[in-house]
Amino acid sequence: MPRTILHLDLDAFFCSVEEIQNPDLRGKPFAVGGKPNERGVVASCSYAARALGVRSAMPMSRALQLCRNLIIVPGRHKLYGEYSEKVMSKLRDLTPLVEQISIDEAFLDITEISNPPTRIALDLQTGIKNELHLPSSIGIASNKLVAKIATEVGKKSGKKKNEPPFALTIVPNGEESKFLAPLPADMLWGVGPKTYARLIELGIHTIGDIANWPEKEIINLFGENGRDLWHHAQGMDNRPIVTEYETKSVSQETTFNVDVHDEKTLEKTLREQSKEVGRQLRKSDLAGKTVKLKIRWSDFTTLTRQITLPTSTDSDDEIFRTAVKLLKTVRKQNQAVRLIGVGISGIGFPVRQLSLWDVGSEKSRKLQEVVDQLQEKYGRDVIHKGDLK
């Protein structure tokens, strides 16, 4: 039995949330992101800004060159996360088969829902708009690949002046390859800039061109990736909806507005990052064994170093001490740092075998759990542990 997969994408999500908070922004060119004099980039931009050439991931300084009256709005990621969770909760009310792939995108398997797909999609769009005041676009097809591309096609063809597209595109079962055939080859998953350049060299411009080549030749040209490339060009994709992912690592990183030379500032940043990594581990009742440091110098050279601990940990202090030890092994005195981050991998469930000698550490862990609960309820600034000297 063919599946029915729905892909939902919240249109200009960050900007849509900001417009809810400040209706005066509606219809105006604005971008969510960092300051241009602090190496900020565009995280999201309004449709009025897009009409003037502004795009996500563009340096904010370049965006201002294209649009001199561009309004810059600092990002509020906690707020965006809250709105995202409201949308995802609404999707899960419809079906438990929801795969969230980013803060503003998800797949749903609606095969077993009795209502027609068009009715389901329109009800979803209307409900999210009326209840949460957020615009969305939807693609529906027999698999994830074609459903997502359908959303992209709908958004491009449904463009309105300075407004979200509210697109709905449905690809009937059996017409996947026909739908994909005229589209540019770089719209296909797995076709990055290098692969696309090679395809153009071969005279391959559309997804249909890929589909028309013999499968063996595509495999010879692109290796095992060529097999997926050819199958995807036919509109084939058997991947299921994945409702849960195993946590493989937890990390935090910070890009400084201005390169940092001060060791105390770096260590303070590592401490805050270690607190957040530890908090995320404890919240999921997880622990990790390998602490990793990521550091980028002012010339963009990026290093990673790691230490594997004797036992798994979810302790802020242990993660911090290990990260500082790694920092001291790679950084020269006064060396400028552009980015620093700490993470932990080798994730699993914590093993706690309390002995007579572990009473102190167990008390410390219990105290940390209380701190976590207070911060979760009243905010991160309600209580702080003193720095270790």
Order of alpha helices (4+ residues) and beta strands (2+ residues): beta-alpha-beta-beta-alpha-alpha-beta-alpha-beta-beta-alpha-beta-alpha-beta-alpha-alpha-alpha-alpha-alpha-beta-alpha-beta-beta-alpha-beta-alpha
